Amino acid sequence: VITFDDGYKDNYYIAFPLLKKFGVPATVFVVTGFINENLKLINDSDFDALTWDQIREMDRHDLVDIGAHTDTHPILSEIKDAEVVKEIVESKKILEYELSRKVGLFAYPNGQLSDIPVSAIDTISREQFLCACSTVWRTSHAANEKLLLGRVMISGTDTLKIFKYKVSGSFDFLHHVQKIKFYIYKVFAQH
């Protein structure tokens, strides 16, 4: 599965034509406040937001699904539980209105274990999302992990050899490193 986060215009101008050309499915997780021009994620015109028309066009194509990525892209563990709920529910509501369909996919902003509070997972479940993606490096999951799916970041500087290693699961050991970092973070956060 290929995913793109935030909703940058290059998803439409660069990725979308390539996905169609090679018949590869993908999910684009969009920050609704960014799309609605209520905030800027990066102060660079190369990183401007998609338009709703571009998002709807991609969503109508069989290869692309649009998912929620909050309304304003906060690190969810750094805001109050009521704000976590609002961020998730608002982004889903806006997307469903704009796309005229149910939205079932979600990606956590930043997405490390320490960024995902229990209130976010509970809200994702209550709002009946099919799954939610983190940025924890993993290529395989158990069925009960659908609300905390891992992903592997691919970079433009990756060689073909590194790319093959990443998608084959050779870097999945990083998942264990991330878990250890999370537990250390929790211990120090409590003291």
C-alpha positions as a Python dict, from the first residue, in 0.01 Angstrom:
ca = {
    (1, 'V'): (0, 0, 0),
    (2, 'I'): (133, 342, -93),
    (3, 'T'): (31, 638, 123),
    (4, 'F'): (84, 1013, 105),
    (5, 'D'): (28, 1243, 404),
    (6, 'D'): (-99, 1599, 437),
    (7, 'G'): (-246, 1674, 93),
    (8, 'Y'): (28, 1852, -101),
    (9, 'K'): (-36, 1950, -463),
    (10, 'D'): (245, 1721, -587),
    (11, 'N'): (16, 1429, -498),
    (12, 'Y'): (-202, 1540, -789),
    (13, 'Y'): (57, 1669, -1036),
    (14, 'I'): (331, 1407, -987),
    (15, 'A'): (202, 1101, -798),
    (16, 'F'): (-149, 1070, -946),
    (17, 'P'): (-34, 1045, -1312),
    (18, 'L'): (227, 783, -1213),
    (19, 'L'): (-23, 582, -1012),
    (20, 'K'): (-256, 575, -1314),
    (21, 'K'): (26, 496, -1558),
    (22, 'F'): (144, 194, -1358),
    (23, 'G'): (-194, 91, -1213),
    (24, 'V'): (-80, 125, -851),
    (25, 'P'): (-333, 197, -574),
    (26, 'A'): (-264, 455, -304),
    (27, 'T'): (-423, 647, -19),
    (28, 'V'): (-386, 1022, 24),
    (29, 'F'): (-439, 1133, 384),
    (30, 'V'): (-539, 1500, 389),
    (31, 'V'): (-537, 1768, 659),
    (32, 'T'): (-873, 1937, 602),
    (33, 'G'): (-773, 2273, 752),
    (34, 'F'): (-475, 2280, 514),
    (35, 'I'): (-699, 2207, 216),
    (36, 'N'): (-943, 2477, 334),
    (37, 'E'): (-648, 2722, 352),
    (38, 'N'): (-688, 2773, 727),
    (39, 'L'): (-322, 2686, 787),
    (40, 'K'): (8, 2636, 606),
    (41, 'L'): (210, 2325, 687),
    (42, 'I'): (530, 2430, 511),
    (43, 'N'): (613, 2787, 406),
    (44, 'D'): (716, 2697, 50),
    (45, 'S'): (497, 2724, -262),
    (46, 'D'): (622, 2382, -374),
    (47, 'F'): (426, 2249, -77),
    (48, 'D'): (92, 2416, -140),
    (49, 'A'): (-229, 2226, -71),
    (50, 'L'): (-441, 2026, -308),
    (51, 'T'): (-775, 2178, -405),
    (52, 'W'): (-1105, 2009, -328),
    (53, 'D'): (-1161, 1959, -703),
    (54, 'Q'): (-827, 1775, -731),
    (55, 'I'): (-909, 1564, -426),
    (56, 'R'): (-1253, 1474, -563),
    (57, 'E'): (-1102, 1382, -901),
    (58, 'M'): (-845, 1153, -740),
    (59, 'D'): (-1111, 1003, -512),
    (60, 'R'): (-1334, 917, -810),
    (61, 'H'): (-1049, 713, -960),
    (62, 'D'): (-1046, 343, -866),
    (63, 'L'): (-681, 356, -763),
    (64, 'V'): (-693, 639, -510),
    (65, 'D'): (-865, 658, -174),
    (66, 'I'): (-876, 971, 38),
    (67, 'G'): (-835, 942, 415),
    (68, 'A'): (-847, 1176, 713),
    (69, 'H'): (-535, 1320, 876),
    (70, 'T'): (-700, 1558, 1130),
    (71, 'D'): (-820, 1913, 1075),
    (72, 'T'): (-510, 2109, 1181),
    (73, 'H'): (-233, 1844, 1209),
    (74, 'P'): (-149, 1869, 1581),
    (75, 'I'): (56, 1608, 1763),
    (76, 'L'): (-242, 1442, 1930),
    (77, 'S'): (-61, 1351, 2251),
    (78, 'E'): (14, 1721, 2308),
    (79, 'I'): (-348, 1838, 2313),
    (80, 'K'): (-643, 1774, 2546),
    (81, 'D'): (-864, 1471, 2487),
    (82, 'A'): (-1160, 1690, 2384),
    (83, 'E'): (-940, 1854, 2117),
    (84, 'V'): (-823, 1510, 1997),
    (85, 'V'): (-1184, 1408, 1944),
    (86, 'K'): (-1263, 1737, 1766),
    (87, 'E'): (-961, 1706, 1532),
    (88, 'I'): (-1055, 1355, 1424),
    (89, 'V'): (-1433, 1401, 1404),
    (90, 'E'): (-1410, 1737, 1225),
    (91, 'S'): (-1171, 1607, 958),
    (92, 'K'): (-1394, 1304, 894),
    (93, 'K'): (-1707, 1521, 878),
    (94, 'I'): (-1550, 1769, 632),
    (95, 'L'): (-1413, 1494, 408),
    (96, 'E'): (-1745, 1309, 401),
    (97, 'Y'): (-1923, 1630, 306),
    (98, 'E'): (-1674, 1717, 31),
    (99, 'L'): (-1653, 1362, -110),
    (100, 'S'): (-2020, 1270, -60),
    (101, 'R'): (-1922, 933, 86),
    (102, 'K'): (-1810, 766, 408),
    (103, 'V'): (-1442, 800, 498),
    (104, 'G'): (-1288, 497, 663),
    (105, 'L'): (-913, 557, 666),
    (106, 'F'): (-707, 770, 905),
    (107, 'A'): (-339, 858, 958),
    (108, 'Y'): (-207, 995, 1288),
    (109, 'P'): (-5, 1321, 1256),
    (110, 'N'): (363, 1246, 1313),
    (111, 'G'): (245, 898, 1406),
    (112, 'Q'): (503, 771, 1654),
    (113, 'L'): (373, 570, 1951),
    (114, 'S'): (435, 864, 2185),
    (115, 'D'): (220, 1085, 1957),
    (116, 'I'): (-92, 865, 1977),
    (117, 'P'): (-298, 893, 2296),
    (118, 'V'): (-557, 633, 2393),
    (119, 'S'): (-828, 895, 2332),
    (120, 'A'): (-728, 904, 1963),
    (121, 'I'): (-752, 526, 1923),
    (122, 'D'): (-1085, 526, 2108),
    (123, 'T'): (-1218, 802, 1881),
    (124, 'I'): (-1099, 624, 1567),
    (125, 'S'): (-1284, 313, 1683),
    (126, 'R'): (-1600, 500, 1786),
    (127, 'E'): (-1608, 687, 1453),
    (128, 'Q'): (-1592, 349, 1275),
    (129, 'F'): (-1275, 403, 1078),
    (130, 'L'): (-1165, 80, 909),
    (131, 'C'): (-801, 136, 1000),
    (132, 'A'): (-549, 398, 1112),
    (133, 'C'): (-185, 436, 1012),
    (134, 'S'): (106, 532, 1232),
    (135, 'T'): (465, 597, 1125),
    (136, 'V'): (600, 303, 1323),
    (137, 'W'): (818, 102, 1084),
    (138, 'R'): (645, -229, 1011),
    (139, 'T'): (543, -422, 702),
    (140, 'S'): (323, -688, 867),
    (141, 'H'): (49, -674, 1128),
    (142, 'A'): (-189, -887, 1328),
    (143, 'A'): (-562, -849, 1265),
    (144, 'N'): (-610, -671, 1600),
    (145, 'E'): (-364, -395, 1504),
    (146, 'K'): (-586, -231, 1243),
    (147, 'L'): (-603, 96, 1440),
    (148, 'L'): (-226, 118, 1472),
    (149, 'L'): (-87, 4, 1138),
    (150, 'G'): (279, 70, 1073),
    (151, 'R'): (433, 214, 758),
    (152, 'V'): (778, 230, 607),
    (153, 'M'): (901, 566, 482),
    (154, 'I'): (1045, 563, 133),
    (155, 'S'): (1278, 846, 40),
    (156, 'G'): (1378, 985, -297),
    (157, 'T'): (1738, 919, -198),
    (158, 'D'): (1679, 546, -142),
    (159, 'T'): (1870, 323, -382),
    (160, 'L'): (1680, 36, -544),
    (161, 'K'): (1862, -201, -307),
    (162, 'I'): (1752, -3, 2),
    (163, 'F'): (1398, 20, -139),
    (164, 'K'): (1385, -360, -176),
    (165, 'Y'): (1512, -405, 180),
    (166, 'K'): (1251, -165, 315),
    (167, 'V'): (950, -322, 141),
    (168, 'S'): (1067, -677, 217),
    (169, 'G'): (1058, -610, 591),
    (170, 'S'): (1434, -597, 646),
    (171, 'F'): (1395, -272, 840),
    (172, 'D'): (1109, -399, 1059),
    (173, 'F'): (1354, -428, 1349),
    (174, 'L'): (1312, -48, 1379),
    (175, 'H'): (964, -121, 1517),
    (176, 'H'): (1129, -270, 1825),
    (177, 'V'): (1361, 31, 1859),
    (178, 'Q'): (1059, 262, 1838),
    (179, 'K'): (877, 59, 2106),
    (180, 'I'): (1177, 81, 2338),
    (181, 'K'): (1196, 460, 2282),
    (182, 'F'): (825, 486, 2360),
    (183, 'Y'): (857, 297, 2690),
    (184, 'I'): (1158, 507, 2791),
    (185, 'Y'): (958, 821, 2703),
    (186, 'K'): (668, 702, 2920),
    (187, 'V'): (894, 627, 3216),
    (188, 'F'): (1059, 970, 3204),
    (189, 'A'): (728, 1148, 3140),
    (190, 'Q'): (588, 1002, 3461),
    (191, 'H'): (879, 1132, 3671),
}
